[in-house]
Amino acid sequence: MKISIIEWSYSNIRGVNDLKINLEEFEKQPYDVTLIMMPNGYGKTTTQVLLRAIFDGGAKDWSPDYVREFRPPGSEITQGEFSASMLIDEKFYIVKLILNYEKGLVTYKTVKSGQGGLEEGRKLPSSLKYAFSSEFVKRFIFDGELAKQIIGQESQEAVRTIRYLYQLNKLDEMSNRIKTIVKEKQDNMKLSQTKTEVGLGKLRRSKEDFEKCLRKLKYKRKIMSEEQTTNAKDIEDKREKITALIKSDENLNAEFERLQTDLSNVESDIKETSQHNLNILRNPYFISNKISNDLQTLSSQMKKLQLPRTMSRTFFIDLADNDSCVCGRHIGEGEKNYILENADRYLGDDQISVINAVKNAISDRVQSEDINTHFTNLLELINKRSELRTDLDRLVTNRNYSNADAVKELEDELKELEKSSDEINNSLNELTAKNKSEITNLSYENNIYLCEQALEKEKEKIAEATNTLDLVKKSERLEAYISDIQELTMEKLKEKIKLETNQKLKDLLRYEDVSVEEIKGYIKLKDKEGASEGQSLAIAYSFLGSMFDTSSYNLPFVVDSPAGSLDLSVRRQVSKIIPNLFDQLIVFITSGEREGFKEHFYKIGDQVQFLTINKDGDGTNCIESRELFDAFQSEDDEEAVETY
């Protein structure tokens, strides 16, 4: 991804007040190198802080007092603005910082090419918006303090710089995200809090216990069902034997058969009459006079209102789509709207069919009292059945027949079988009950349905716990892979960057024996415990340039006083190598730092822009001129300390 800065501008910002700095050589194409002559006290540090805020989005977290420090001294102005225009992969962006000095707040606004207008917020491509942390941005909007830290033995700056520029920190974010996902999964476990193999083992043993209990209950059901079948057959056999013995007595047979025949006929009549009465009850007219009268009133009103109407809402909706009415008149936009507005006065086709069915069902129906007769007949049949059963029992009970003793023995056996059958039925009902009212006092130990439910819940717990534990194991493996990737990648990058840095140092410090032995948390120099400030800068530029060469980001490099403490010969070497390290180089420099640094840039002048920032009364101006850049001299360059 290639990023270039096209221009930036200030409005009501301390040090510079109102100013625009344009870096374009051609339209939307910046110079390779821009040298900005900017005396101390004119806002170099302020500019770097604001540029970093454009890229890292950090201004939204500034304190109110810090925001107000950007207001020009002695001014009561209420608002300032800093904006930067840039190209990101050939697309044009303008990001503005609006500084509200009254409230001490900073807001971002963005203009994107092809869309026009200001959007609230910092609307950079998402790959930049979240990658450009404050630590990352310091590596190309260069913080001079980092140069010292890169070779400081207590520092981790060299490794941190590699991590941020090559986005290895994203692997840490990935590991943290994995940990978060696992924790969320564990925290959201609804059925179980099992998070270990021991807990999962307990769940599996509990599941096995439920399975054993279910097998036991189903086996019990099988045995009882077989017993029930056997008992039912034995009961039927006993009853047939009792009937046969009674019929074998000539004195009782005729009477017994008559009673059985009459009982069978009565039961058949009861069944037929019950079904007939049930059908009658489905007709609301026969339930009560009030319901009958209400339905008659409804029928009368429907006739009076002519419901359902022959025209339906659907007819008028379809009509509105035609060019002409059924009467031949043209249907314009006004007529169409009028028809549609009034269509709701009519029913839909589906509503008409329902109302027709209701109308036909209640039309010309009257209340009938015949239902009382039918229920009286049913009651009489039920009473007759009771009498016949009583007569049949009395006939058997009297036992005034030759086979009375045998019948008595069979009846006793029949009672035992019926008792046993009732017990089996009760046990089976308990085993197989499913209705809530039937299982209230039961448990999984004596009810198949409850045992199946408990087993299913245990399986769900195991599935949930297994998924969670599998996720934990996979996350641990993935984190280990990520750690290995980080370690191997870092070692390879260190070695590669070390070699390239040493090559650049040979060109930059050709008369000094300075080389990198190892990149640890810091850069360890070979046979040296430290370096001069000039050597530190040379090492820092060589180190950064080596990383920029192979980074996936093609970034501008903005630096303040790149060779300030170097002697003239080293300055000349820095000036020759530093333009080759970065595609776009923006350098802030003072007149006191110019000597020894400027000459190489004069030689490649076609690729270099020379800007001079100067005070003009109360204002500040920016003049593009090599001659002015070369001639400019600030009286306080040697003594002034940058205060902004």
Secondary structure, DSSP 4 states (H G I P E B T S, - for coil): -BEEEEEEEEEEETTTEEEEEE-EEETTEE-SEEEEE--TTSSHHHHHHHHHHHHH-GGGG--HHHHHTTSPTT----EEEEEEEEEETTEEEEEEEEEETTTTEEEEEEEETTT-S-EES----HHHHTT--HHHHTTTBT-HHHHHHHT-TT--HHHHHHHHHTTTHHHHHHHHHHHHHHHHHHHT-SS----SHHHHHHHHHHHHHHHHHHHHHHHHHHHHHHHHHHHHHHHHHHHHHHHHHHHHSHHHHHHHHHHHHHHHHHHHHHHHHHHHHHHHHTSGGGT-HHHHHHHHHHHHHHHHTTPSPSS-HHHHHHHHTSSB-TTS-B--HHHHHHHHHHHTTS--HHHHHHHHHHHHHHTT----SHHHHHHHHHHHHHHHHHHHHHHHHHHHHH--STTHHHHHHHHHHHHHHHHHHHHHHHHHHHHH--STTTSTT--TTT-HHHHHHHHHHHHHHHHHHHHHHHHHHHHHHHHHHHHHHHHHHHHHHHHHHHHHHHHHHHHHSTTS---EEEESSSEEETT-S---HHHHHHHHHHHHHHHHHH-S-B-EEEEESTTTTS-HHHHHHHHHHHHHH-SEEEEEE-GGGTTTTHHHHHHTGGGEEEEEEEEETTEEEEEE-HHHHHH---TTTTT-----
